[in-house]
């Protein structure tokens, strides 16, 4: 690897961290799960919020 690749990688990571910290500073809501997703694929787990009723999820968001 040459020095330019290392420098570019460092700058790219620094920019990503800076953008994430700006999101935290402005107080955006944290990432939330949904009533779907990977846990609902096998059908064993129901959503704790909506209990399987997708209409409740749409109303709460």
Residue, then its C-alpha position, 0 to 999 in steps of 0.5 A: x500500500x502506498x501512502x496515498x491509499x493509507x491517507x485516503x482511508x484515514x480521511x474517509x473514516x474520519x469523515x464518517x465518524x464526524x458525520x455520525x457525531x454530528x447526528x448525535x449532537x443534533x439529537x436525532x432519534x436513535x435507531x429503532x427496530x420494526x415489527x418486521x425484520x429478521x426475527x419475524x421471518x420464522x414466525x416464532x416471535x411476535x413484535x412486542x409493540x404491535x403484537x403482530x398487528x401491522x396497523x398498530x405499527x403504522x399508527x405509532x410511526 
